[in-house]
Amino acid sequence: MPGPVRSLTLGEARDHVLKRCFAPCGPDLIGLETEWLVVGGDDATSHVPFARVQQATAKAQPLPAESAITYEPGGQLELSGLPVATVGAACEAMHADMVAVERALAADRLTLVGEGMDPGRRPQRVVHTPRYAAMEAYFDADGPDGKRMMSSTAALQVNVGLGEGDGTAEERWLLAHTLGPTLVATFANSPMNAGRATGWKSGRLATWWQIDPTRTAPVALGGGVAAWASYALDARVMFIRESTDRYIPLDQPLTFTRWVLDGHPLGYPTIDDLDYHLTTLFPPVRPRGWLEFRYLDALPDPWWRVAATVVAALLLDDSAKAAAFRATEGTEDLWLAAARWGLEHPALASAAVESVEAALEAASRVGADDDSIAAVASYLDRYVARGRCPADDRLLQGVSP
């Protein structure tokens, strides 16, 4: 909560951001977070009562691999797996928990849908918390895209450790961004929304691109990891927490830097306010003592395993890493082209083939499980080698999942 007088300098704020976000958090682990749309029976156009989803999901707990179950604002179901030593262990644990949830939901004729944007329903927020109410009000001031992002989109998030060697964090930070457009195009899976084709292969990323760029645009990489501190302090303050249940959305732009220097009628920011501010920043790659890959559309089983395995192999294996840097040279800024065209874009298609082939060759060396390695080979043949992505299949299906 804010204080009545200034207690934080810009230098202290910058140092705190870098220490908190780039200090490795123990062993070099892998974690997965999968988000799912929930539909009733074969009807992809009607909203399922949120209480029904919660009650059905509760019957699956405790989950066999102990993933945490939470919900995004529109009721998207999120499974957050425990961080583990290898991507294979992460995939096997997530699969076990996903199957347990699927079975519990199926008993009530509910289905998990792995798709980056709700294909048949308009956004409807069902999780009512002070944070989400203030966030929605903040985004509503700029148009409908924030509401759609909050309540209609779903992602696959891959979390990768920062490593312990000198320069490893910097290298992984750079490669995570460099790979972004290629992996967005490779796994694009959100071409439909509210019953209509959006004109984008990744409508989810296109939606993120339309909202407050001070918190959703990629971080400029010229300054290395230090650029993250500048990004965080230059981002607008979304809301100020006046109390535990009263969050005040800001309708006039106020960067965190200006809040530190000039204050606000509600007070000056504290370290606690800075830490909370960091949770309201949503760039494609976000550091938190590990790296969050936030730019991948949600994918159905088993394709989410492919994306997780590819990310891990390209980040953790030296040979695959070198291949990825070579393959993606010149594509680093093609974020919107990737979202629009997927692998129809020639440069991204070429980069994808080389990157996924390198990941497949390295997968066993980073501890990928046999099922995931087989899925990568299948995905390479079915999609990447043919310049296609799941969005292309989705457009042929129409609204029905």
N, C-alpha and C positions, 0 to 999 in steps of 0.2 A: 504494500500500500504506500502511496506517496507520503512524504514528510513535509513539515511546514517550512523547512529551510533547506538550502542546497547542501547535500552531503556527498555528492559524487562528482568527480571531475571527468572530463572527456578522456584524459589519459588513463584514469582508473577504469573507466568503462571499456575502453579499447583493450586494455590488458586483460580484463576479466573475460571478455568475449573470447579472445584467443585462447586463454588458459582453459576455460570451460569447454570450448568446442573442439580444440585440437590436442588436448592432453589425452593420450591413449587411455582407455578405460580397461586396464588389465590385459588378459590374453587376447590374441587376434582371432576374434570369433565371427561367425556368420549368423544373421537372424533374418527371419522372413515375416512379413505382415501381409496377409491376403484379405482383400475386401470383396464382398459379394453382395449383389442385388438379391432380394428375396421376392419370389413371385408365388402366387397361389395357383396350384394345378397347372393348366396349360394357358392361363390367362395372363398375358404380359402387359395388359392395358389397365388393370385395376390395382389400386393400392391395397396391400394387405394390412389389416389393423396391427399396429405396432405391438400391442399387448399380446396378440396371438403369436407373433414371431418370438417375443421374449419367453412366453410360456413354453412354446415348443422347444426352443433352444435350451432352456433350463434342464430339460430332461436328458440332455447329452452330458451334463456335467456330473462329476469332474471329468475333463477330457483326458484321454490316455497319455498324451504327451504334454499336458499342462499348458497349452496355449491359453492366453487370456481372451475372453470374449467381450468385445465392446461394440458400440454402435455409432456410426456417423450420423450427422444431423437428420438425414432422410430415412434413417432406419437401415442403412447399409450395414451388414454384419461384418465385423472385422475380427480376424483371428491373428493374434500376435504371439508368435512362437518364441520359445526360450532361445537365447543365443547359444550356439554350440560350436564345436571345433571344426566341422567340415560342412560343405554345402550338401553333401549326401545325407548327413545326419539331420540337417535342417529340413530337407525335402521329405524324408521319411517321417519325421515327427509331424510336420504340417499335414501330410497326406493322412496320417492316422487320425488326427483331430478333425480334419475336414470331413472324412468319411463318417466319423461319429456324429458330427453335426448334421450332415446330410440325412442320415438314418432317422435322427430325431425329428427333423423337419418333415421328412417323407411320411411319417406316421400321421401328420396333420395336413397332408397333401400340399406341402410347401416345398419349393425347389430353390437351390442356390444357383445363381447365374453369374458366370465369370465374364463380365463385359465392362468396358471402361465407362460407359454411359448408359443410363436407363433408356432402352429403345422405345418403350411404349407409353411411359407415364410422365406427366409433368412434375416438376419439383414440388415436394411437399415436406416441410420440416416436421418431424414427429418427436425429436429429442429436445426437450425444453429445459435448458439450463441458462444461467446468466451469461455464460461465455457465448453460447450459440445465438442467443437473442441479440447480444450486442454485436456480434460478428455479422449477423444477417442485416441488422440496421446499418452498419458501416458500409457493407457492400451494396445495399439497396440504393444508397445515395448516388451510386455510379451506374446503375442499371440492373438488368435481370441476370447477368452472368454470374454474379456471386452466389445468388440463390441456387442457380443450376449447379454450380460447382459444389456447393455444400450438400445438396440433397439428391443429386442425380448422377454423380460420378463415383467411380470405384477404381482403385489402383492396386497394383502389386508393388510392394516396397521391399527392396533388398537392402539389408544393412551389412556393411563390410567394415571390419576393423581398420584402424589407421596404421597398423604395423609398428614395429619397434626399431627398425634400422634408421640410420640418419637419412633424411630426405624421403623416406617411404611415404609419409603422410602427404607431403607436397606432390609427389609423383602420382599417388592414387587420386588425390583431389583433382589434378589436371586431367588424368585419363578418364575419370568419371564424367567430367564435363565434355571432353573431346568425343567420347563414345555416344553422348546423349542423342544427337539427331539420328545416328545410325540405328541405335536400339529402339528409339521411338518408332521409326519407320518399320523396323523388323517385326515389332510386336504390336503394331497399331490394331486396335480392336474396339473402336467406338465410333462407327460411322452413322448411327441412328440415334434420334432423340425424339421423344413424344410422338412416335409414329411416322417420322419423316427422316429421309436421308439429309444429313447436315452439309454434305459437300466436302467433308473432311474424313480422312481415314482414322485420325485420332481427334474426334470432336472433344474429347476430354482435355487434351493439351490445348486445343484451340480455345476452349472455355477459360482455362487458367490464364491464357495469354491476354484475355480481355479484361481481367481484373487488376487492380492496383499493382502496377509493375514494380513499385518500390519493394514489394514483398514476394512477387512471383516470378520476376524475370531471372534469367541465369546471372550468376555472379561474374563480374568482369575478371578475367583470369590473368591480366597483365601483372598484377601485384602479388600473385601466389596466394597462399593461405591468408596473408594479411588483408587481402581484399575483402574477406568475409567480415572483418571488423568494420570496415568502412561501409559495406552494404548494410549491416545491421544497424549502425548508428544513423545512416542516412534514410532508413526506411521510416515511413509514417507510423505514428502510434495509432493503433486500431481503436483502443478504448482504454480508459483508466478505471482501475478497480477501486471504487470508493469504499466498498466493504465486501465481505465474502459473498454477498448475494446482490450487490448492486454494481453493475459495470456500465460505465458511461461511454457510449460510442462517440467518437470525435467527428463532427461534421465539417471542421476546418482543418486543412493539412497542418500537421505538427510532426516534424521528424523527431527522433529520439534525441538527436544532437541539440535541437532547439529546446526541447523539454529540459535537458540538463542545464543549458545556459540561461534560459528565460523563465523556466517554471511554467505553471499553469494555475488557474484559480483553485484547482483541487490539490495543488502542492507540487513538490519537486520529486523526481524519481529516485528510488533507492536501488540497491543491488537486486533486491527481490523483484522490483518492477522491471529491471533490465532482463533478468532471467525469464520472466513471464513474457516480455516482449519478444524474446527469441522464439518462443513457442507459437507466435502468431506470424512468423515468416515462413513462406512456403516455396522457396526456389526449387528448381529441378533437382539439385543436389544440396543437402543440408548437413553440416557437420554437428555432431553431438558427442564427441569423444569417439565416434565412429562416423562413417559416411552413410547417409540415407539416400538411396537411389529412389527418387520420388516421381520419376517421369514415365514409368511403365504403366500402360493400361492393364486393368484386371484381365485375367485370362482364364479360360476353362481348364479343367484337368484333361490331359497332363501338360498343357502348354505352359502353365505357370512354372512348372519344374524346369522347363527348357530355359526360360528367361533367367531364373535364379542361377542355373548352372552356367549359362553363358557369362553372366556378370561376374560370378566368382572366378571362373577360369581366366577371363581376360584381366581381372584385377590382380590375381594372386600368382599366376604362373608367369615366369620371366619370358619364356618363348612366346606365349600367347599375347602377353602385354606388348612386346616389341612388334608383333604382327598387327595388333590393334592400332598402335600409334601410326604405323605405316599405312594401313588400310584406310584410316579415317582422315588422313591429311587432306585439308581443303574442304572438309564437310562440317567442320566444327560449329559453324554458325547457321546451319540449315535447319534450325528447329521448326520453323513454320512450314518449310517445304516438306519436311518429314511428316508433320501432322496432316498436311493437305494431301500429299501424294503417296505416302508410304513408300514401298519399294518400286513404284512406277518411276521414281526419280532415278536416273541412270547412275549418278555418282553414289547415291545412298545404296542402291542395289549392289554395286560393285564392292563397296565397303562392307556391306552386310555379309556377302558371300565369303570374303576373306576372313572377316572377324569370326563368324560362326564356325567356319572350318577350323580356324585356329583354336577356338574354344572346345570344339569336339575332340580335337587331337590332345588337348591338355586336360580334359575333364577328369580322367582317372587320376591324374597327378594331384589334383586339388581335392580328392576325396569324394567325387561324385558317385552316387549309387548307380547300380546297373540299369534300373528302370529309367532314371533320368538321362543317362547316357544314350539309351535306346531312343528316348523321346527326342533328344537333340538331333540324332541322325534322321529320324522321321521328319522332324520339323524342317531341317535343312533341305530334304528332298521335296517335301510337299509345298513349302512356301518359299524359302530363301532362294533356292536354286532357280525357281521359276519367276522371281520378281514379284511375289505375292505376300500378303500378310492376312491374318484372320479377318480383318475388316472386309476383304474382298469376298470371302465366303458369306459374311454377315449380310452384305448388301444383296446377295442372291436370295436370302431367306426372308427378308422383310421384317416385320415386327416380332413374330413369334420366336422365342429363344430356342 
